[in-house]
């Protein structure tokens, strides 16, 4: 069983998947930092000094100045500012993956289109059929006698 597990783990697809997950997690952390620390502060400043992480709706009757204060009080909240940051993260990651896949597709040549098999016309039903056919698949005529 251990040998079988080792064979499974060492297959190329599993190792490639593991490397992809690790790099993806690292890339996700970088994009999260990009959004939270680089993109959102200038956008917030342009919008009048708004901090998107403090966009929330308190579901209790109380009002709180910040999300941290609401969480400290144990109040239930809808954190739409954090959700907005997550959406921006997703858009950036999706665009980066799109650009990566696009570049990889340009690196590998497209497979050549296979030449169509030569055809001939059935003398009985005028349907295009393979040139090597002995009987028409449409009208079942014997083509050797035609």
PyMOL commands that set and color helices and strands:
alter all, ss='L'
color gray80, all
select helices_A, chain A and resi 2-10+12-46+52-54+67-73+80-107+143-145
alter helices_A, ss='H'
color red, helices_A
select strands_A, chain A and resi 57-58+77-78+119-121+128-130
alter strands_A, ss='S'
color yellow, strands_A
deselect
rebuild
show_as cartoon
